[in-house]
Amino acid sequence: MTRFLLSRAAGAFVVLMAKSFVIFALIGLMPGDPVDLLMNANPDATPEDIAHLRQLYGVDTPIFERYWHWLTAAVHGDFGFSRLQHRPVWDIVIPALGNTIVLTATAFTIATVIAITLGTIAALKRGTWIERAIGLLAYTGISIPAFWLGLMLIYLFAVILGWLPAGGMPRPEEGIRGIFSHLALPVLTLVIVEIGAPTRYARAAMLEVLGQDYIRTARAKGLSSRRLILKHALRNAMIPVVTIIALGMGNLFSGALLTETIFAWRGMGRLILEAIMGNDYNLALVCLLFTTAAILLANILADVAYTKLDPRIGLGGRRK
């Protein structure tokens, strides 16, 4: 276990380093650096002022040199300052990361439980109207764009019915009720969008497992349906589904950008959008690296989950 985790951590570190340079280079190659944006607001600036600001911001050096300066500072815990908010990047990212974790963790847990439940029911009710209804629900979730669904939910529950707030962050005086009311619509949006694929994969995996010889043998021995499904069928069916769930966890973390923007939820997705649109190099880079790290962590957790579901699978991906 320790060797596996160390090897995966080393691989994740290499990926993060490569991703950091790619992101840094792409942002650096975008038209209009911070100095250009500042000069647009001050047309009386002289060429000497522009040269001094370029030297101050470090945009007058090659991209490799600028990246090396950022990397050496980041190793010492200095991720730079946000040009837009005039604060250390770390002080901005941590609260946004906490808000995103609350949103995505809630949506991920609900979507996973519902998807596995619906997929299992669809497999057990194969050929009935229940399976067709669950399939329609899954395909609907896959097909609906998140931004359109979010706007429709706001129009229905906030504008027409007036049951829930249209967006924003809960205020401290609102308490637990305010937190749930502000989370309801963005969580519902993410759950509907993310529920489709895991449901279809859970159904397919359950159908394959239910057709195995050991399931027929257990049923012939008189094993109860509840124990047969929960202890034998569902556990083995979850092995391929775990991969989809792990990928969905990473996609949910990065895909919350539109949802957070629509509902004015101050998380990582909205922060990334504001940083990129404002050419905030340091802030955009750190936010995107956190997103990459979340996806890598989800894949590592999926590998560990394989061994818990099936002890025959080694951490190297081989059957024992």
GUMARDREN-808074 format. One line per field, with one value per residue (C-alpha): x, y, z; residue number from 1. Coordinates in steps of 0.05 Angstrom, whole numbers. Layout:
// residues N
X = X; ...;
Y = Y; ...;
Z = Z; ...;
resi = NUM; ...;
END
This chain:
// residues 320
X = 0; 55; 95; 34; 14; 85; 90; 23; 41; 106; 67; 17; 74; 103; 34; 24; 92; 79; 9; 35; 83; 30; -20; 33; 55; -16; -36; 28; 15; -55; -61; -58; -13; -27; 13; -29; -92; -63; -42; -112; -136; -81; -70; -21; 31; 99; 142; 188; 129; 109; 180; 184; 118; 137; 201; 161; 111; 166; 132; 194; 231; 225; 169; 217; 251; 184; 160; 224; 216; 144; 162; 219; 174; 117; 164; 174; 99; 94; 43; 43; -9; -75; -74; -150; -161; -94; -86; -42; -68; -69; -117; -165; -161; -173; -243; -263; -237; -278; -341; -329; -317; -383; -421; -387; -383; -457; -475; -427; -453; -526; -513; -473; -525; -582; -545; -526; -596; -630; -580; -593; -669; -665; -625; -674; -734; -706; -758; -809; -834; -791; -728; -751; -768; -700; -665; -703; -683; -610; -609; -643; -588; -534; -566; -586; -533; -517; -524; -594; -617; -592; -629; -694; -690; -679; -739; -783; -763; -739; -780; -847; -854; -808; -788; -712; -661; -637; -564; -511; -478; -515; -508; -485; -550; -590; -562; -569; -633; -599; -542; -590; -634; -575; -545; -610; -611; -537; -535; -598; -567; -503; -539; -585; -527; -480; -529; -538; -473; -464; -536; -526; -460; -489; -546; -500; -453; -510; -540; -472; -463; -534; -520; -459; -459; -445; -507; -551; -519; -531; -604; -613; -587; -644; -605; -652; -658; -636; -572; -559; -561; -526; -472; -456; -482; -476; -405; -378; -418; -387; -316; -327; -375; -321; -280; -338; -353; -280; -278; -345; -316; -260; -307; -355; -301; -280; -349; -378; -352; -417; -460; -421; -424; -499; -516; -463; -431; -362; -323; -264; -303; -324; -255; -222; -269; -255; -180; -176; -220; -179; -110; -95; -36; -22; -94; -114; -52; -63; -138; -126; -72; -121; -171; -118; -98; -171; -177; -112; -134; -200; -164; -118; -179; -212; -151; -154; -230; -217; -180; -235; -288; -248; -189; -162; -143; -74; -58; -17; -81; -66; -108; -74;
Y = 0; 49; 35; 43; 109; 136; 116; 148; 210; 215; 208; 260; 308; 300; 313; 375; 403; 392; 421; 481; 499; 488; 532; 585; 586; 589; 645; 681; 676; 706; 774; 831; 825; 861; 921; 929; 928; 981; 1025; 1023; 1057; 1110; 1136; 1189; 1137; 1147; 1092; 1097; 1083; 1023; 995; 1004; 968; 911; 902; 907; 854; 811; 807; 832; 766; 700; 653; 600; 650; 676; 605; 588; 650; 630; 558; 575; 623; 571; 520; 568; 578; 644; 637; 711; 765; 771; 829; 835; 830; 857; 802; 740; 685; 635; 679; 680; 607; 574; 604; 590; 519; 508; 533; 488; 427; 439; 445; 389; 340; 347; 339; 281; 242; 251; 236; 173; 144; 159; 133; 67; 57; 73; 31; -29; -21; -15; -80; -117; -90; -103; -98; -61; 10; 24; 10; 53; 111; 106; 104; 166; 202; 182; 204; 270; 284; 269; 314; 376; 432; 454; 528; 520; 475; 524; 582; 541; 521; 594; 615; 561; 560; 631; 674; 637; 599; 642; 583; 589; 645; 655; 652; 682; 659; 648; 701; 682; 704; 657; 596; 524; 539; 593; 546; 492; 542; 571; 502; 471; 497; 490; 421; 400; 425; 386; 323; 322; 334; 283; 227; 200; 165; 129; 104; 73; 41; 14; -17; -50; -75; -105; -140; -171; -195; -221; -268; -300; -373; -358; -314; -370; -419; -373; -364; -439; -449; -406; -343; -284; -233; -177; -212; -237; -166; -128; -177; -212; -177; -103; -109; -141; -95; -33; -48; -17; 35; 61; 84; 125; 153; 174; 209; 241; 268; 303; 328; 353; 393; 426; 427; 469; 531; 545; 526; 571; 628; 622; 617; 668; 615; 639; 576; 554; 552; 624; 645; 611; 647; 715; 702; 682; 738; 788; 759; 746; 699; 676; 665; 627; 583; 562; 550; 506; 467; 453; 426; 380; 356; 339; 297; 260; 247; 219; 169; 147; 136; 95; 48; 39; 26; -31; -71; -61; -85; -144; -168; -207; -141; -116; -42; -49; -65; -140; -197; -235;
Z = 0; 20; -43; -87; -55; -61; -135; -150; -111; -152; -217; -194; -177; -247; -278; -235; -255; -329; -322; -285; -341; -395; -359; -345; -417; -445; -399; -415; -489; -483; -517; -468; -406; -340; -362; -426; -383; -337; -395; -425; -362; -365; -436; -410; -390; -421; -453; -392; -346; -388; -387; -312; -301; -347; -306; -241; -263; -294; -362; -399; -390; -429; -409; -382; -336; -311; -298; -259; -215; -201; -186; -138; -101; -98; -68; -10; -2; -40; -97; -112; -109; -145; -194; -190; -116; -91; -40; -34; -78; -21; 20; -39; -60; 8; 22; -51; -46; 17; -17; -77; -33; 3; -63; -101; -43; -29; -103; -113; -53; -73; -146; -131; -83; -131; -192; -161; -134; -200; -239; -194; -198; -275; -279; -233; -271; -340; -396; -354; -355; -294; -332; -390; -343; -309; -377; -400; -336; -347; -419; -400; -349; -400; -453; -414; -412; -341; -356; -387; -331; -278; -311; -316; -242; -223; -264; -234; -160; -150; -199; -206; -141; -97; -55; -60; -71; -142; -121; -78; -14; 52; 105; 175; 207; 163; 198; 173; 137; 96; 77; 52; 15; -23; -37; -62; -134; -151; -120; -157; -222; -213; -191; -252; -300; -268; -253; -323; -339; -272; -275; -344; -324; -259; -297; -348; -294; -253; -314; -328; -256; -249; -308; -275; -253; -180; -176; -205; -156; -97; -118; -126; -55; -30; -13; -1; -56; -10; 11; -60; -88; -33; -14; -79; -141; -122; -94; -157; -203; -170; -196; -266; -238; -190; -250; -278; -209; -199; -267; -250; -185; -222; -276; -223; -189; -254; -285; -229; -264; -301; -242; -194; -244; -255; -181; -159; -114; -95; -109; -151; -216; -213; -188; -248; -296; -265; -263; -336; -360; -321; -341; -267; -279; -208; -188; -251; -247; -174; -184; -245; -209; -152; -202; -232; -163; -147; -211; -195; -123; -148; -192; -135; -89; -144; -147; -72; -76; -126; -73; -22; -70; -96; -53; -113; -147; -127; -122; -186; -224; -228; -201; -146;
resi = 1; 2; 3; 4; 5; 6; 7; 8; 9; 10; 11; 12; 13; 14; 15; 16; 17; 18; 19; 20; 21; 22; 23; 24; 25; 26; 27; 28; 29; 30; 31; 32; 33; 34; 35; 36; 37; 38; 39; 40; 41; 42; 43; 44; 45; 46; 47; 48; 49; 50; 51; 52; 53; 54; 55; 56; 57; 58; 59; 60; 61; 62; 63; 64; 65; 66; 67; 68; 69; 70; 71; 72; 73; 74; 75; 76; 77; 78; 79; 80; 81; 82; 83; 84; 85; 86; 87; 88; 89; 90; 91; 92; 93; 94; 95; 96; 97; 98; 99; 100; 101; 102; 103; 104; 105; 106; 107; 108; 109; 110; 111; 112; 113; 114; 115; 116; 117; 118; 119; 120; 121; 122; 123; 124; 125; 126; 127; 128; 129; 130; 131; 132; 133; 134; 135; 136; 137; 138; 139; 140; 141; 142; 143; 144; 145; 146; 147; 148; 149; 150; 151; 152; 153; 154; 155; 156; 157; 158; 159; 160; 161; 162; 163; 164; 165; 166; 167; 168; 169; 170; 171; 172; 173; 174; 175; 176; 177; 178; 179; 180; 181; 182; 183; 184; 185; 186; 187; 188; 189; 190; 191; 192; 193; 194; 195; 196; 197; 198; 199; 200; 201; 202; 203; 204; 205; 206; 207; 208; 209; 210; 211; 212; 213; 214; 215; 216; 217; 218; 219; 220; 221; 222; 223; 224; 225; 226; 227; 228; 229; 230; 231; 232; 233; 234; 235; 236; 237; 238; 239; 240; 241; 242; 243; 244; 245; 246; 247; 248; 249; 250; 251; 252; 253; 254; 255; 256; 257; 258; 259; 260; 261; 262; 263; 264; 265; 266; 267; 268; 269; 270; 271; 272; 273; 274; 275; 276; 277; 278; 279; 280; 281; 282; 283; 284; 285; 286; 287; 288; 289; 290; 291; 292; 293; 294; 295; 296; 297; 298; 299; 300; 301; 302; 303; 304; 305; 306; 307; 308; 309; 310; 311; 312; 313; 314; 315; 316; 317; 318; 319; 320;
END
